[in-house]
Every structure is written in structure tokens, then in C-alpha cells.
Amino acid sequence: MLVSIATKAERPKWLRAPAPTGANYNDLKALVDRLRLHTVCESAACPNVGECWNQRAATFMMLGNVCTRRCGFCAVQKGAPLPVDYDEPNRVAEAVATLGLNFAVITSVNRDDREDGGAEIFAMVIRAIRARMPGCGVEVLVPDFQGSHAAVETVMEAAPDVFNHNTETVPRLYRQVRLGARYERSLDVLAHAKKLAPGTPTKSGVMLGLGERNDEVIDVMRDLRAHSVDILTLGQYLRPSPKHLPIVRYVPPEEFDEFKRLGYEIGFAHVESGPLVRSSYHASNAAAS
């Protein structure tokens, strides 16, 4: 049974992630540094970096590590964007080949300075990975491209295996949480990708603990399914620094379990729901659903 939101609370003891240590972690860190790559794992201070990197899994972040938006939840650096590095897709493909990945997740910062929002770089990296590792699946986690259908088409022409765009929160909280974004625009981006390639799974994620009500979360889940989204991720918002939005509450594991049950009832093909779940968490498992 889902309960109503609670008041602010201290971080619970059950919300713990493995420390970022180990041989595989160190090897992947050295590889990322050598190839001058960025990962959302580091730039966004993901709590699962220890677990995922020790499993030789990382989410590569394209187009630099400076974002043109100032979302209240995100740890990625904000400011004037870096010049586009057109060799970056080749270096990501080299990292994927070196790691021997059978599934790669690619994302980027928002690049509102570019007419296509960086869509051409997504297409380039998909093709570069396929050239180096023909059997490797590729999931792209894209920004909203300011609603550009042409940008979505550029990405989809490269045939990603999963098209992911996060709604992040409920519509009522967009002005605080996703400055510069619009809920309806995000739904439209997901719907357009599905229209272009009906057989390609689409995916979206929502953070909990920012002050949303549970009925609002369920409404978002229903909206996503109404726009033919196949895969859903739900996770706990964790405040990167005192400058970011506060945590209104910690959602207990049993509520995440109930959201997962409801997600399957609503019709999602795969649901990842838990306090430490992030958009690319167990991404290859979701893609295989």
C-alpha cells in the first residue's frame, strides 16, 4: 500500500552503496582518464559507481562535462559549453571495445547552444561503436533537444537499441527541478522516437523524494505508457550538495516495490524501482525484456 509523503528525514541506514574501489574500478578509471572521456557516473556523482564499474559498466557522457541548463537536482557542472570534440565518438568506441562490452549506454549534457542539441554526436557514437563492436547493443539517454523532431530523427536514423529520455519528476515540480524543460515536450520526444521506430524500446526515469505525491507519480507512469514508453526506472533523489534541491523524504524500499508492481500492472515491459536505481542501472537486463 502506498502512503502519503512524509516530512524531511535523515538519511536512513538502509540507503547504502558499495564504495568505489577494486581492480575493475581502478582499471576503468584509468581507461576513462587515458581516453579523455567523461562519464555520468562521475560527473553526476552516481551512488552506484562502485557497483557498476566493478562490473565493467559505465555510462559515457558526450559533448563535454559542462551543461547549458541549471537543473536543481543535477551535479553536472553548469556554464558555458565546451567546444564539440568530433573525435570523442571514436574514443568512446575504443573504450567499449577495450572493455569488451555487449551493451553500452551513452548520454550527454544538454547543449542548447547547438541547433540539433548534439543529436549528430549521438548518431556518430552509435555508428562508431557498431563499427568497432558489431554485436554491442547501444542505449542512448538523450536530452529533450528543445523538442526538435529533426534531432530525434537524426538519432533514430542511427538505430539505437534503446531510446531513453528522462521525465525526472512530476509536472507540478518542473519549474523547481527541471529549469528550461517542459513535461509535455519530454513526452513528445519519447512519442516521436516510438513513431519513427515502433520496434525500438523507449525508456524513461523518474526521481522520487523531491516533494511529489504518490498519485502524481502514478499519473506520470500512466502518461508514459500512454505515449508507448516500454521501460521505466524509479529511484531516490540524493542531494549532490547543499546548493542543490533538498530531499523532502526518503522513499522506503517497500514503496518502490509497490511502484514496481503498479508499473507492470500499467503495462511496462520492464521496471527497475528501488532507492539506488538510476536511469542506466541494469540497462542491459531491461533492454532484453
N, C-alpha and C positions, 0 to 999 in steps of 0.2 A: 504494500500500500504506500503510495507516495504521500509525503507530508508537506505541509506548507513551509515556506522559508523561515529560517531561524535568524537569530541575531549574530553579530560578529563573534568569532571564537578563535582560540589559539589553535595553532596547527596540531592536529591530532597525531598520536603516536603511530597509528597505522599507516600514515601517509609518509612512507619512506621509500627511497630509490637506491639501487646499488651505487657504490662510489665509482667514479670514473678512473679505474685502474685496471691493470692486467696487460699481458703481452699483446693481445689483439688490439686493445685500445691504443697502446703506445705505437704499434705499427701503423694503424690507420691515421693517427695524429701526425706521424712523420710523413706519411704519404700525402696527406692534405697540405701540409706545410711545403713539401718539396714541389708539388704541382701548383702552388699558389692558388688554392681553391678555398671557397667558403662553404660552410655547412650551416643549415638552420639549427642543427644540434647544438653548435657552439654559439652562434650569433643570437639565437633566441633563448639560450640558457635552458634547453630541454632537460627535464629531470631524468630522462631515460638514456642519456648519452652513454652512461656506463654499461647498461644492459645491451643496447643496440650495437655500440662499437665493439664490444667483446664478441658479438655475433657477426662482426664484419659487415654491419649495415649502417649506412649513413644517408642523410638526405642532403644532396648537393644544392647549394643556393647560387643561382646565376645572377649576372648583372651587378656584381659588386656586393658590398655589405652595408650600403647606405640607402635607406628607404626615403622616398619622397613624401610619404604620409606620416602622420603622428598619432597612430592609434594608441589609445590609453592603456592597452594591455601588453604591448609587444616590446621585447627587449632589444630588437634590432636597432642599430644606430639610425638616427634621423638626420637629414640635412641635404646639402647639395649632392646630387648623384655623381658617381664615378663615371669616367669615360667607358664606353662599351668595349669590352675585350673580345674581339671576334675569334681569338684562339681558345677562349675558355671552353667552348663545347668539345673541342678535341682533347683538352686536358681532363675534362670530366670523363670522357670516353676512355682515356688511358687509365684513369683511376678505377673505373668499373671493370676494365679488362684485368688490371693488376689484382684486384680483389676477387676476380672470378665470379662476379655476381650473376645470378639468374633473374634478378629483379632489381631495378634501380628507381629511386624516387628523386625527382627534380623539381625544385621550386625556384622562386626568385623574390627579390624585393619588389615593391611597387615602383614602376618607372613612368610616372605621369608626365615626365619630360619628353617622352618619346611617343610619336603618333600611334604606333602599334602597341605601346605598353610593354615592349620587349618580346612580342609574340614570335618574331623571326628567330630569336635566340633559342626559344623553346623548340621550334621546329629544327633548328640546326643541331641541337644537342640530341634530340631523338634520333636523327639520321646518323649522327656521328657514333652513337652507342650501337646502333644496329649494324653499322659498317664494321665496327671492331668486334662486337659480340652479337651475332645474328639471332641467337636464341634468347637474348636477355629481354625480359619484359620491362616496359617503361611506364611509370606513372608520373603524370605532371600535376603539380599543385600550383595553379595559376592565380594571379591577381584578377581583379574584375575587368582589366583593360578599359576602364571607364565606360563599360557597356558596349565596346566596339564588336560588332558581329564579324567584321573583316578580320580582326585579330584572332577571334576564336576559330575562324575558318582557317587561318594560317597554321594554327596549332593542330587542328584536326586533320589537315591535309598530310601531316607527317605521321598520322595514325598511331597516337599513343595507345597503350593498352588500357589505361585508366585515366579519365579526365576528372581532376579534383579541384574544387573551389570551395573554400570555407565560408559559411554564413556567419560563423563565430558566435553570434548571440541572438537574442530575440529583438524584433523590430523596435520595441519601446526603448531599448538601451543603445541603439545605434549611434546617436549623437555623442554619447559619452565614450563608447567603446571603439567604434569604427569611424573615426572622423574622416570625412571625404567619401565614404561608401554609402550605398543605399541598398536596403534589403531587397527591394523588387528588382534592382539591377543584378544582384547576385543570383537570384532565382532565374532571371532571364539568361544569364551567361550559361548556367547549367542546362537550361532547357534548349538553348541553341546548339550546344555541343551534342546533346542527345538527338536533336533533329538531324544534324549533319551525319551522325554515325550511330544509328539506333542500336547496333550490336556492341558498342563500346560502353563499358560500365562507367557511370558517373558517380561522384562521391562528394560528400560534404561533411564538415565537422562543426560542432558547437561546444563552446566552453560553458561550464556551469560554475556558479558561486559568485556571480557578479551582481546579483540582486534580482535575477529573473524569477518569475513564479513558475511552478511546475506545469501549470496549464498552458503557459506561454511556450515552454519547451515542447510540449506535445503538439501545439499548433504549428510550430516550426517543422517538426518531424512530418506532420501531415502535409504541410506546404511542399516540403522537399519531395515527398512521394508523389504528390500531385504534379510535380514537374519532372517525374520519371527518374529521380535520383535512386541509385541502386544500393549504395554503401554509405553507412552513417558511422561517424565517430563522435563520442561524447566523453569529455574529460574535465577534470577540475582545473579551474583557473588558479595559477600560482603567481603571486606578485613578484615581478623581477627586481623591483627596487622601491624605496619609499616614494619615488617620483611617479610611480605608476598607479593605476586604479587600485583601491583597496579590495581585499577579499571580503565579501559580505558574509559568506558562510562556507564551511567545508561540507560538501555533499557526501553523506556516508555511503559505503560500498553497497549496502542493500538497496539504496535508491537507484544507483547506477544499474544494478541488476534488474530492477523493475523497469527502468527506461529501456534496457536491452530487450526485455520480454515484450514490451509495448512496441518497440521498433520492428520486431519480427511480425507482431500482430498487424501492424500498419502495412507491412508488405516489403520491407527492405530485404535484399538478398543476403546482406551481411551487416552485423552491428558489432562494433567494438565500443564498450561502455565501461569505464572504470576511472578511478581518481587520477591515475597516471597515464591514461590513454591520450595520445596526441595524434594528429592527422595522419602521419605515416606509420603509426605503431602497427606492427604485424601486417604491413601493407600487402605483402605477397600472399598471405593467407586470405585476406579479403578479396584480392583480385581473382583468386582461384575458386571463390564461392559460386 
